[in-house]
């Protein structure tokens, strides 16, 4: 998997939540590397030149899909990190 590729993408209509996996190396070589995940939320749209673009702004009609994909992403991250010792 490429460094910038999402681990998982949840999509409803034009709204998507992408989960990215990152490894944090311990300072001074002490301890174990830790895996953490972050989520990016975007909406796709066609611009004036009929080219697909992405934005992080949402209209009222986009919000139910935004909430749902974030819920799905949260459940996924929780399931992947639930057994990780801190």
N, CA, C and O atoms as a CHARMM CRD file, in Angstrom:
* protein
*
  344
    1    1 UNK  N      0.84800  -1.18200   0.00000 PROA 1      0.00000
    2    1 UNK  CA     0.00000   0.00000   0.00000 PROA 1      0.00000
    3    1 UNK  C      0.88900   1.23900   0.00000 PROA 1      0.00000
    4    1 UNK  O      1.81100   1.33400   0.81000 PROA 1      0.00000
    5    2 UNK  N      0.63200   2.17100  -0.87900 PROA 2      0.00000
    6    2 UNK  CA     1.42400   3.39400  -0.95700 PROA 2      0.00000
    7    2 UNK  C      1.24700   4.22700   0.31300 PROA 2      0.00000
    8    2 UNK  O      0.23500   4.12300   1.00600 PROA 2      0.00000
    9    3 UNK  N      2.24200   5.04500   0.59700 PROA 3      0.00000
   10    3 UNK  CA     2.23400   5.82800   1.83200 PROA 3      0.00000
   11    3 UNK  C      1.02300   6.75400   1.94300 PROA 3      0.00000
   12    3 UNK  O      0.52600   6.97900   3.04600 PROA 3      0.00000
   13    4 UNK  N      0.54400   7.28700   0.83700 PROA 4      0.00000
   14    4 UNK  CA    -0.56400   8.23300   0.87700 PROA 4      0.00000
   15    4 UNK  C     -1.91800   7.59600   0.60800 PROA 4      0.00000
   16    4 UNK  O     -2.93200   8.29400   0.58300 PROA 4      0.00000
   17    5 UNK  N     -1.95400   6.29500   0.40900 PROA 5      0.00000
   18    5 UNK  CA    -3.21500   5.61600   0.13200 PROA 5      0.00000
   19    5 UNK  C     -3.97300   5.35500   1.42700 PROA 5      0.00000
   20    5 UNK  O     -3.37500   4.98700   2.43800 PROA 5      0.00000
   21    6 UNK  N     -5.30700   5.54900   1.39500 PROA 6      0.00000
   22    6 UNK  CA    -6.08200   5.24300   2.59900 PROA 6      0.00000
   23    6 UNK  C     -6.13600   3.74000   2.85300 PROA 6      0.00000
   24    6 UNK  O     -6.09100   2.93200   1.92600 PROA 6      0.00000
   25    7 UNK  N     -6.23100   3.39700   4.10600 PROA 7      0.00000
   26    7 UNK  CA    -6.39200   1.99700   4.49800 PROA 7      0.00000
   27    7 UNK  C     -7.81200   1.52000   4.18000 PROA 7      0.00000
   28    7 UNK  O     -8.02500   0.36400   3.81300 PROA 7      0.00000
   29    8 UNK  N     -8.77200   2.42700   4.32700 PROA 8      0.00000
   30    8 UNK  CA   -10.18000   2.09300   4.12500 PROA 8      0.00000
   31    8 UNK  C    -10.91700   3.37400   3.75700 PROA 8      0.00000
   32    8 UNK  O    -10.59300   4.44800   4.26400 PROA 8      0.00000
   33    9 UNK  N    -11.91400   3.26300   2.87100 PROA 9      0.00000
   34    9 UNK  CA   -12.72700   4.41500   2.48500 PROA 9      0.00000
   35    9 UNK  C    -14.19800   4.04800   2.65600 PROA 9      0.00000
   36    9 UNK  O    -14.64400   2.99200   2.20800 PROA 9      0.00000
   37   10 UNK  N    -14.94000   4.93400   3.30800 PROA 10     0.00000
   38   10 UNK  CA   -16.38700   4.77700   3.45700 PROA 10     0.00000
   39   10 UNK  C    -17.03500   5.86500   2.62000 PROA 10     0.00000
   40   10 UNK  O    -16.71400   7.04400   2.77000 PROA 10     0.00000
   41   11 UNK  N    -17.95000   5.47100   1.73400 PROA 11     0.00000
   42   11 UNK  CA   -18.53700   6.43100   0.79600 PROA 11     0.00000
   43   11 UNK  C    -20.05400   6.28600   0.77400 PROA 11     0.00000
   44   11 UNK  O    -20.58900   5.18100   0.68700 PROA 11     0.00000
   45   12 UNK  N    -20.72700   7.41700   0.85400 PROA 12     0.00000
   46   12 UNK  CA   -22.17800   7.48500   0.64100 PROA 12     0.00000
   47   12 UNK  C    -22.40200   8.65300  -0.30500 PROA 12     0.00000
   48   12 UNK  O    -22.13700   9.80500   0.03700 PROA 12     0.00000
   49   13 UNK  N    -22.88700   8.34400  -1.48300 PROA 13     0.00000
   50   13 UNK  CA   -23.08200   9.38700  -2.48400 PROA 13     0.00000
   51   13 UNK  C    -21.76200  10.05300  -2.81200 PROA 13     0.00000
   52   13 UNK  O    -20.79900   9.37300  -3.17000 PROA 13     0.00000
   53   14 UNK  N    -21.69900  11.36000  -2.69900 PROA 14     0.00000
   54   14 UNK  CA   -20.49100  12.11900  -3.02200 PROA 14     0.00000
   55   14 UNK  C    -19.62800  12.41500  -1.80000 PROA 14     0.00000
   56   14 UNK  O    -18.62300  13.11700  -1.90700 PROA 14     0.00000
   57   15 UNK  N    -20.01200  11.88800  -0.64800 PROA 15     0.00000
   58   15 UNK  CA   -19.28300  12.13800   0.60400 PROA 15     0.00000
   59   15 UNK  C    -18.48200  10.89800   0.96900 PROA 15     0.00000
   60   15 UNK  O    -18.98500   9.77700   0.90000 PROA 15     0.00000
   61   16 UNK  N    -17.22400  11.11300   1.35900 PROA 16     0.00000
   62   16 UNK  CA   -16.43500   9.96600   1.78400 PROA 16     0.00000
   63   16 UNK  C    -15.55800  10.31000   2.97900 PROA 16     0.00000
   64   16 UNK  O    -15.13300  11.44900   3.17000 PROA 16     0.00000
   65   17 UNK  N    -15.30800   9.27800   3.77200 PROA 17     0.00000
   66   17 UNK  CA   -14.39000   9.35900   4.89800 PROA 17     0.00000
   67   17 UNK  C    -13.28400   8.34800   4.64000 PROA 17     0.00000
   68   17 UNK  O    -13.54900   7.15400   4.49300 PROA 17     0.00000
   69   18 UNK  N    -12.05000   8.82400   4.58500 PROA 18     0.00000
   70   18 UNK  CA   -10.89900   7.96400   4.32400 PROA 18     0.00000
   71   18 UNK  C    -10.10400   7.78600   5.60800 PROA 18     0.00000
   72   18 UNK  O     -9.80400   8.75400   6.30600 PROA 18     0.00000
   73   19 UNK  N     -9.76500   6.53400   5.91200 PROA 19     0.00000
   74   19 UNK  CA    -8.99100   6.21600   7.10600 PROA 19     0.00000
   75   19 UNK  C     -7.53800   5.99400   6.68600 PROA 19     0.00000
   76   19 UNK  O     -7.25000   5.18800   5.80000 PROA 19     0.00000
   77   20 UNK  N     -6.63500   6.71800   7.33200 PROA 20     0.00000
   78   20 UNK  CA    -5.21300   6.59400   7.05600 PROA 20     0.00000
   79   20 UNK  C     -4.50600   5.98800   8.26300 PROA 20     0.00000
   80   20 UNK  O     -4.77200   6.35500   9.40800 PROA 20     0.00000
   81   21 UNK  N     -3.61300   5.06600   7.98700 PROA 21     0.00000
   82   21 UNK  CA    -2.86800   4.36400   9.03400 PROA 21     0.00000
   83   21 UNK  C     -1.44500   4.92700   9.08300 PROA 21     0.00000
   84   21 UNK  O     -0.77800   5.04800   8.05500 PROA 21     0.00000
   85   22 UNK  N     -0.99400   5.26500  10.28200 PROA 22     0.00000
   86   22 UNK  CA     0.35700   5.80300  10.47600 PROA 22     0.00000
   87   22 UNK  C      1.03100   5.07700  11.62800 PROA 22     0.00000
   88   22 UNK  O      0.38300   4.67500  12.59400 PROA 22     0.00000
   89   23 UNK  N      2.33000   4.91800  11.51000 PROA 23     0.00000
   90   23 UNK  CA     3.10800   4.30800  12.57700 PROA 23     0.00000
   91   23 UNK  C      3.98900   5.37200  13.21500 PROA 23     0.00000
   92   23 UNK  O      4.71900   6.09000  12.53200 PROA 23     0.00000
   93   24 UNK  N      3.90600   5.45600  14.51600 PROA 24     0.00000
   94   24 UNK  CA     4.72200   6.40300  15.27800 PROA 24     0.00000
   95   24 UNK  C      5.86900   5.61500  15.91400 PROA 24     0.00000
   96   24 UNK  O      5.65100   4.68800  16.69500 PROA 24     0.00000
   97   25 UNK  N      7.06900   6.00100  15.56700 PROA 25     0.00000
   98   25 UNK  CA     8.24900   5.34400  16.13100 PROA 25     0.00000
   99   25 UNK  C      8.56700   5.97100  17.48800 PROA 25     0.00000
  100   25 UNK  O      8.46500   7.18700  17.64800 PROA 25     0.00000
  101   26 UNK  N      8.94300   5.16100  18.44600 PROA 26     0.00000
  102   26 UNK  CA     9.27500   5.71000  19.77500 PROA 26     0.00000
  103   26 UNK  C     10.54600   6.55200  19.71700 PROA 26     0.00000
  104   26 UNK  O     11.43600   6.30900  18.90200 PROA 26     0.00000
  105   27 UNK  N     10.61000   7.54100  20.59300 PROA 27     0.00000
  106   27 UNK  CA    11.80200   8.38600  20.68100 PROA 27     0.00000
  107   27 UNK  C     12.94000   7.61000  21.31700 PROA 27     0.00000
  108   27 UNK  O     12.71600   6.80400  22.22100 PROA 27     0.00000
  109   28 UNK  N     14.13800   7.84300  20.86000 PROA 28     0.00000
  110   28 UNK  CA    15.35100   7.21800  21.40500 PROA 28     0.00000
  111   28 UNK  C     15.31000   5.70000  21.35100 PROA 28     0.00000
  112   28 UNK  O     16.02000   5.03900  22.10900 PROA 28     0.00000
  113   29 UNK  N     14.49000   5.13400  20.46700 PROA 29     0.00000
  114   29 UNK  CA    14.43900   3.68400  20.31800 PROA 29     0.00000
  115   29 UNK  C     13.85700   2.94600  21.50200 PROA 29     0.00000
  116   29 UNK  O     14.01300   1.72900  21.60300 PROA 29     0.00000
  117   30 UNK  N     13.18700   3.65300  22.40500 PROA 30     0.00000
  118   30 UNK  CA    12.61000   3.00600  23.58400 PROA 30     0.00000
  119   30 UNK  C     11.14300   2.71800  23.33200 PROA 30     0.00000
  120   30 UNK  O     10.41000   3.58100  22.84900 PROA 30     0.00000
  121   31 UNK  N     10.71500   1.51100  23.65600 PROA 31     0.00000
  122   31 UNK  CA     9.32000   1.13300  23.48400 PROA 31     0.00000
  123   31 UNK  C      9.04300   0.58300  22.09600 PROA 31     0.00000
  124   31 UNK  O      9.94800   0.44300  21.27400 PROA 31     0.00000
  125   32 UNK  N      7.80300   0.28100  21.85700 PROA 32     0.00000
  126   32 UNK  CA     7.36500  -0.31700  20.59700 PROA 32     0.00000
  127   32 UNK  C      6.73900   0.74600  19.69800 PROA 32     0.00000
  128   32 UNK  O      6.15700   1.71300  20.19000 PROA 32     0.00000
  129   33 UNK  N      6.85700   0.57000  18.37700 PROA 33     0.00000
  130   33 UNK  CA     6.14200   1.47400  17.47000 PROA 33     0.00000
  131   33 UNK  C      4.63900   1.37000  17.72900 PROA 33     0.00000
  132   33 UNK  O      4.13600   0.30900  18.09700 PROA 33     0.00000
  133   34 UNK  N      3.93600   2.47400  17.53500 PROA 34     0.00000
  134   34 UNK  CA     2.49400   2.51200  17.78000 PROA 34     0.00000
  135   34 UNK  C      1.77700   2.87800  16.48400 PROA 34     0.00000
  136   34 UNK  O      2.17800   3.80400  15.77800 PROA 34     0.00000
  137   35 UNK  N      0.71700   2.14200  16.18300 PROA 35     0.00000
  138   35 UNK  CA    -0.09600   2.42900  15.00500 PROA 35     0.00000
  139   35 UNK  C     -1.27200   3.31000  15.41300 PROA 35     0.00000
  140   35 UNK  O     -2.00000   2.99300  16.35400 PROA 35     0.00000
  141   36 UNK  N     -1.44900   4.40200  14.70600 PROA 36     0.00000
  142   36 UNK  CA    -2.58200   5.29600  14.94100 PROA 36     0.00000
  143   36 UNK  C     -3.27000   5.54300  13.60600 PROA 36     0.00000
  144   36 UNK  O     -2.66000   5.40500  12.54600 PROA 36     0.00000
  145   37 UNK  N     -4.52600   5.90300  13.66800 PROA 37     0.00000
  146   37 UNK  CA    -5.29700   6.16200  12.45700 PROA 37     0.00000
  147   37 UNK  C     -5.92200   7.54700  12.52300 PROA 37     0.00000
  148   37 UNK  O     -6.29000   8.03100  13.59300 PROA 37     0.00000
  149   38 UNK  N     -6.03400   8.17200  11.35900 PROA 38     0.00000
  150   38 UNK  CA    -6.70400   9.45600  11.24400 PROA 38     0.00000
  151   38 UNK  C     -7.73400   9.35200  10.13400 PROA 38     0.00000
  152   38 UNK  O     -7.64300   8.48400   9.26600 PROA 38     0.00000
  153   39 UNK  N     -8.71800  10.24600  10.17100 PROA 39     0.00000
  154   39 UNK  CA    -9.81700  10.20200   9.20200 PROA 39     0.00000
  155   39 UNK  C     -9.92500  11.55200   8.50400 PROA 39     0.00000
  156   39 UNK  O     -9.90000  12.60500   9.14000 PROA 39     0.00000
  157   40 UNK  N    -10.04500  11.49500   7.19100 PROA 40     0.00000
  158   40 UNK  CA   -10.24000  12.68200   6.36700 PROA 40     0.00000
  159   40 UNK  C    -11.64600  12.62600   5.77100 PROA 40     0.00000
  160   40 UNK  O    -12.04800  11.60600   5.21100 PROA 40     0.00000
  161   41 UNK  N    -12.38700  13.72500   5.89200 PROA 41     0.00000
  162   41 UNK  CA   -13.75900  13.80700   5.39100 PROA 41     0.00000
  163   41 UNK  C    -13.80600  14.75800   4.20300 PROA 41     0.00000
  164   41 UNK  O    -13.32100  15.88700   4.28900 PROA 41     0.00000
  165   42 UNK  N    -14.39100  14.30400   3.08800 PROA 42     0.00000
  166   42 UNK  CA   -14.46100  15.11900   1.87400 PROA 42     0.00000
  167   42 UNK  C    -15.78000  14.91900   1.14900 PROA 42     0.00000
  168   42 UNK  O    -16.48500  13.92600   1.32700 PROA 42     0.00000
  169   43 UNK  N    -16.08000  15.92000   0.31700 PROA 43     0.00000
  170   43 UNK  CA   -17.22800  15.83500  -0.60000 PROA 43     0.00000
  171   43 UNK  C    -16.71300  16.12300  -1.99900 PROA 43     0.00000
  172   43 UNK  O    -15.93700  17.05600  -2.20400 PROA 43     0.00000
  173   44 UNK  N    -17.14900  15.31400  -2.96600 PROA 44     0.00000
  174   44 UNK  CA   -16.77800  15.50900  -4.36400 PROA 44     0.00000
  175   44 UNK  C    -17.84600  16.36200  -5.04400 PROA 44     0.00000
  176   44 UNK  O    -19.01800  16.31700  -4.67100 PROA 44     0.00000
  177   45 UNK  N    -17.43500  17.13300  -6.03700 PROA 45     0.00000
  178   45 UNK  CA   -18.37400  17.94500  -6.80800 PROA 45     0.00000
  179   45 UNK  C    -17.77500  18.23300  -8.17800 PROA 45     0.00000
  180   45 UNK  O    -16.56200  18.14800  -8.36700 PROA 45     0.00000
  181   46 UNK  N    -18.63600  18.57400  -9.12800 PROA 46     0.00000
  182   46 UNK  CA   -18.19200  18.97100 -10.45200 PROA 46     0.00000
  183   46 UNK  C    -18.04000  20.48300 -10.49500 PROA 46     0.00000
  184   46 UNK  O    -18.94600  21.21400 -10.09500 PROA 46     0.00000
  185   47 UNK  N    -16.88900  20.95500 -10.98100 PROA 47     0.00000
  186   47 UNK  CA   -16.68400  22.40000 -11.07000 PROA 47     0.00000
  187   47 UNK  C    -17.29500  22.94200 -12.36900 PROA 47     0.00000
  188   47 UNK  O    -17.94700  22.20500 -13.10900 PROA 47     0.00000
  189   48 UNK  N    -17.08100  24.21800 -12.63500 PROA 48     0.00000
  190   48 UNK  CA   -17.64900  24.87400 -13.81100 PROA 48     0.00000
  191   48 UNK  C    -17.13400  24.30000 -15.12700 PROA 48     0.00000
  192   48 UNK  O    -17.75600  24.48500 -16.17300 PROA 48     0.00000
  193   49 UNK  N    -16.00100  23.60500 -15.07700 PROA 49     0.00000
  194   49 UNK  CA   -15.42000  23.00000 -16.27700 PROA 49     0.00000
  195   49 UNK  C    -15.69700  21.50200 -16.34700 PROA 49     0.00000
  196   49 UNK  O    -15.04800  20.78000 -17.10300 PROA 49     0.00000
  197   50 UNK  N    -16.66600  21.03700 -15.55300 PROA 50     0.00000
  198   50 UNK  CA   -17.03600  19.62100 -15.47900 PROA 50     0.00000
  199   50 UNK  C    -15.87700  18.70700 -15.06600 PROA 50     0.00000
  200   50 UNK  O    -15.76500  17.57400 -15.53300 PROA 50     0.00000
  201   51 UNK  N    -15.02000  19.22400 -14.18200 PROA 51     0.00000
  202   51 UNK  CA   -13.93500  18.42900 -13.62100 PROA 51     0.00000
  203   51 UNK  C    -14.25800  18.13400 -12.16100 PROA 51     0.00000
  204   51 UNK  O    -14.74600  19.00200 -11.43700 PROA 51     0.00000
  205   52 UNK  N    -13.98100  16.89000 -11.72900 PROA 52     0.00000
  206   52 UNK  CA   -14.24000  16.51600 -10.34400 PROA 52     0.00000
  207   52 UNK  C    -13.23500  17.16600  -9.41900 PROA 52     0.00000
  208   52 UNK  O    -12.02900  17.14900  -9.66700 PROA 52     0.00000
  209   53 UNK  N    -13.75100  17.73700  -8.35200 PROA 53     0.00000
  210   53 UNK  CA   -12.94900  18.38100  -7.31400 PROA 53     0.00000
  211   53 UNK  C    -13.38900  17.83700  -5.94700 PROA 53     0.00000
  212   53 UNK  O    -14.43300  17.19700  -5.82700 PROA 53     0.00000
  213   54 UNK  N    -12.57900  18.10400  -4.93300 PROA 54     0.00000
  214   54 UNK  CA   -12.91400  17.71800  -3.55700 PROA 54     0.00000
  215   54 UNK  C    -12.93800  18.95500  -2.68000 PROA 54     0.00000
  216   54 UNK  O    -12.20600  19.91600  -2.91500 PROA 54     0.00000
  217   55 UNK  N    -13.79200  18.91800  -1.66400 PROA 55     0.00000
  218   55 UNK  CA   -13.87000  20.00500  -0.70200 PROA 55     0.00000
  219   55 UNK  C    -14.13500  19.42300   0.68400 PROA 55     0.00000
  220   55 UNK  O    -14.59400  18.29000   0.82700 PROA 55     0.00000
  221   56 UNK  N    -13.83900  20.21900   1.68400 PROA 56     0.00000
  222   56 UNK  CA   -14.15400  19.84100   3.06700 PROA 56     0.00000
  223   56 UNK  C    -15.31900  20.66600   3.59100 PROA 56     0.00000
  224   56 UNK  O    -15.58500  20.68200   4.79300 PROA 56     0.00000
  225   57 UNK  N    -16.01500  21.35500   2.68400 PROA 57     0.00000
  226   57 UNK  CA   -17.21800  22.12100   3.03300 PROA 57     0.00000
  227   57 UNK  C    -18.44600  21.30800   2.66700 PROA 57     0.00000
  228   57 UNK  O    -18.46400  20.61300   1.65100 PROA 57     0.00000
  229   58 UNK  N    -19.47100  21.40000   3.50100 PROA 58     0.00000
  230   58 UNK  CA   -20.66900  20.59200   3.30600 PROA 58     0.00000
  231   58 UNK  C    -21.91900  21.45300   3.38500 PROA 58     0.00000
  232   58 UNK  O    -22.02200  22.35700   4.21400 PROA 58     0.00000
  233   59 UNK  N    -22.86100  21.15200   2.50600 PROA 59     0.00000
  234   59 UNK  CA   -24.15800  21.80800   2.55500 PROA 59     0.00000
  235   59 UNK  C    -25.06500  21.00100   3.47400 PROA 59     0.00000
  236   59 UNK  O    -24.74900  19.86300   3.82100 PROA 59     0.00000
  237   60 UNK  N    -26.17100  21.57800   3.86200 PROA 60     0.00000
  238   60 UNK  CA   -27.10500  20.90000   4.75400 PROA 60     0.00000
  239   60 UNK  C    -27.50500  19.53300   4.20900 PROA 60     0.00000
  240   60 UNK  O    -27.61000  18.57000   4.96800 PROA 60     0.00000
  241   61 UNK  N    -27.72700  19.44300   2.91200 PROA 61     0.00000
  242   61 UNK  CA   -28.14700  18.17000   2.31100 PROA 61     0.00000
  243   61 UNK  C    -27.04400  17.10400   2.34300 PROA 61     0.00000
  244   61 UNK  O    -27.33900  15.91700   2.20400 PROA 61     0.00000
  245   62 UNK  N    -25.77800  17.50900   2.52500 PROA 62     0.00000
  246   62 UNK  CA   -24.65600  16.56800   2.60400 PROA 62     0.00000
  247   62 UNK  C    -24.44000  16.02500   4.00700 PROA 62     0.00000
  248   62 UNK  O    -23.78800  14.99700   4.18800 PROA 62     0.00000
  249   63 UNK  N    -24.98500  16.71200   4.99100 PROA 63     0.00000
  250   63 UNK  CA   -24.64700  16.39900   6.37400 PROA 63     0.00000
  251   63 UNK  C    -25.07900  15.00800   6.84800 PROA 63     0.00000
  252   63 UNK  O    -24.31700  14.37400   7.57900 PROA 63     0.00000
  253   64 UNK  N    -26.26000  14.49600   6.47200 PROA 64     0.00000
  254   64 UNK  CA   -26.57300  13.13300   6.90400 PROA 64     0.00000
  255   64 UNK  C    -25.55600  12.10200   6.40500 PROA 64     0.00000
  256   64 UNK  O    -25.17600  11.20100   7.15300 PROA 64     0.00000
  257   65 UNK  N    -25.11600  12.22400   5.16000 PROA 65     0.00000
  258   65 UNK  CA   -24.11300  11.29900   4.62500 PROA 65     0.00000
  259   65 UNK  C    -22.77700  11.50500   5.33300 PROA 65     0.00000
  260   65 UNK  O    -22.07100  10.53600   5.61300 PROA 65     0.00000
  261   66 UNK  N    -22.42000  12.76300   5.62700 PROA 66     0.00000
  262   66 UNK  CA   -21.16900  13.05200   6.32600 PROA 66     0.00000
  263   66 UNK  C    -21.16200  12.42600   7.71900 PROA 66     0.00000
  264   66 UNK  O    -20.17300  11.82400   8.13600 PROA 66     0.00000
  265   67 UNK  N    -22.26600  12.57500   8.42200 PROA 67     0.00000
  266   67 UNK  CA   -22.37200  11.99100   9.76600 PROA 67     0.00000
  267   67 UNK  C    -22.25200  10.47200   9.68900 PROA 67     0.00000
  268   67 UNK  O    -21.55000   9.86400  10.49600 PROA 67     0.00000
  269   68 UNK  N    -22.92200   9.86700   8.73800 PROA 68     0.00000
  270   68 UNK  CA   -22.92100   8.40100   8.64700 PROA 68     0.00000
  271   68 UNK  C    -21.55000   7.85200   8.27200 PROA 68     0.00000
  272   68 UNK  O    -21.10100   6.87700   8.87400 PROA 68     0.00000
  273   69 UNK  N    -20.86500   8.45700   7.28500 PROA 69     0.00000
  274   69 UNK  CA   -19.54100   7.93300   6.92800 PROA 69     0.00000
  275   69 UNK  C    -18.55300   8.12900   8.06900 PROA 69     0.00000
  276   69 UNK  O    -17.64800   7.31500   8.25200 PROA 69     0.00000
  277   70 UNK  N    -18.71900   9.20800   8.84200 PROA 70     0.00000
  278   70 UNK  CA   -17.85600   9.38900  10.00900 PROA 70     0.00000
  279   70 UNK  C    -18.14800   8.34600  11.08500 PROA 70     0.00000
  280   70 UNK  O    -17.23200   7.87200  11.75600 PROA 70     0.00000
  281   71 UNK  N    -19.42600   7.98900  11.25000 PROA 71     0.00000
  282   71 UNK  CA   -19.76900   6.92200  12.19800 PROA 71     0.00000
  283   71 UNK  C    -19.13000   5.60100  11.76000 PROA 71     0.00000
  284   71 UNK  O    -18.55300   4.88300  12.57700 PROA 71     0.00000
  285   72 UNK  N    -19.23600   5.29100  10.47500 PROA 72     0.00000
  286   72 UNK  CA   -18.63100   4.06100   9.96200 PROA 72     0.00000
  287   72 UNK  C    -17.12000   4.06700  10.14700 PROA 72     0.00000
  288   72 UNK  O    -16.53300   3.05800  10.53700 PROA 72     0.00000
  289   73 UNK  N    -16.49500   5.19900   9.87000 PROA 73     0.00000
  290   73 UNK  CA   -15.04500   5.31300  10.04600 PROA 73     0.00000
  291   73 UNK  C    -14.66700   5.16200  11.51800 PROA 73     0.00000
  292   73 UNK  O    -13.68100   4.49800  11.84000 PROA 73     0.00000
  293   74 UNK  N    -15.44200   5.77300  12.41000 PROA 74     0.00000
  294   74 UNK  CA   -15.16200   5.66400  13.84100 PROA 74     0.00000
  295   74 UNK  C    -15.27000   4.20300  14.29800 PROA 74     0.00000
  296   74 UNK  O    -14.41200   3.72200  15.03800 PROA 74     0.00000
  297   75 UNK  N    -16.30900   3.50400  13.86400 PROA 75     0.00000
  298   75 UNK  CA   -16.47400   2.10000  14.23500 PROA 75     0.00000
  299   75 UNK  C    -15.30700   1.26200  13.71600 PROA 75     0.00000
  300   75 UNK  O    -14.82300   0.36800  14.41100 PROA 75     0.00000
  301   76 UNK  N    -14.86000   1.54700  12.50800 PROA 76     0.00000
  302   76 UNK  CA   -13.72700   0.81600  11.93600 PROA 76     0.00000
  303   76 UNK  C    -12.45700   1.07200  12.74800 PROA 76     0.00000
  304   76 UNK  O    -11.75200   0.13000  13.11100 PROA 76     0.00000
  305   77 UNK  N    -12.16600   2.33700  13.03200 PROA 77     0.00000
  306   77 UNK  CA   -10.96000   2.67500  13.79300 PROA 77     0.00000
  307   77 UNK  C    -11.02800   2.05100  15.18100 PROA 77     0.00000
  308   77 UNK  O    -10.03400   1.51200  15.66700 PROA 77     0.00000
  309   78 UNK  N    -12.18500   2.11900  15.81800 PROA 78     0.00000
  310   78 UNK  CA   -12.33400   1.49400  17.13100 PROA 78     0.00000
  311   78 UNK  C    -12.06200   0.00600  17.06300 PROA 78     0.00000
  312   78 UNK  O    -11.37900  -0.53900  17.93000 PROA 78     0.00000
  313   79 UNK  N    -12.58400  -0.66000  16.04600 PROA 79     0.00000
  314   79 UNK  CA   -12.39700  -2.10900  15.93900 PROA 79     0.00000
  315   79 UNK  C    -10.92700  -2.46400  15.66900 PROA 79     0.00000
  316   79 UNK  O    -10.44600  -3.49700  16.13500 PROA 79     0.00000
  317   80 UNK  N    -10.22100  -1.62400  14.92700 PROA 80     0.00000
  318   80 UNK  CA    -8.82300  -1.88300  14.61200 PROA 80     0.00000
  319   80 UNK  C     -7.90400  -1.55900  15.78600 PROA 80     0.00000
  320   80 UNK  O     -6.85900  -2.19100  15.94000 PROA 80     0.00000
  321   81 UNK  N     -8.27200  -0.59800  16.60400 PROA 81     0.00000
  322   81 UNK  CA    -7.38400  -0.16700  17.68400 PROA 81     0.00000
  323   81 UNK  C     -7.85000  -0.59200  19.07600 PROA 81     0.00000
  324   81 UNK  O     -7.18500  -0.29100  20.06700 PROA 81     0.00000
  325   82 UNK  N     -8.97700  -1.28200  19.15900 PROA 82     0.00000
  326   82 UNK  CA    -9.53700  -1.62800  20.47200 PROA 82     0.00000
  327   82 UNK  C     -8.62200  -2.51000  21.30600 PROA 82     0.00000
  328   82 UNK  O     -8.58400  -2.37200  22.52900 PROA 82     0.00000
  329   83 UNK  N     -7.88600  -3.41400  20.67300 PROA 83     0.00000
  330   83 UNK  CA    -7.05100  -4.33700  21.42200 PROA 83     0.00000
  331   83 UNK  C     -5.60200  -3.87000  21.57800 PROA 83     0.00000
  332   83 UNK  O     -4.75700  -4.60400  22.09100 PROA 83     0.00000
  333   84 UNK  N     -5.32800  -2.65900  21.13800 PROA 84     0.00000
  334   84 UNK  CA    -3.97000  -2.14700  21.20500 PROA 84     0.00000
  335   84 UNK  C     -3.69500  -1.65500  22.61900 PROA 84     0.00000
  336   84 UNK  O     -4.43300  -0.82800  23.15500 PROA 84     0.00000
  337   85 UNK  N     -2.62900  -2.17000  23.21500 PROA 85     0.00000
  338   85 UNK  CA    -2.24200  -1.72600  24.56000 PROA 85     0.00000
  339   85 UNK  C     -1.60000  -0.36000  24.47400 PROA 85     0.00000
  340   85 UNK  O     -0.82800  -0.07700  23.55800 PROA 85     0.00000
  341   86 UNK  N     -1.92200   0.47800  25.42700 PROA 86     0.00000
  342   86 UNK  CA    -1.37800   1.84500  25.44700 PROA 86     0.00000
  343   86 UNK  C     -0.14100   1.88400  26.31400 PROA 86     0.00000
  344   86 UNK  O      0.47300   2.94100  26.46600 PROA 86     0.00000
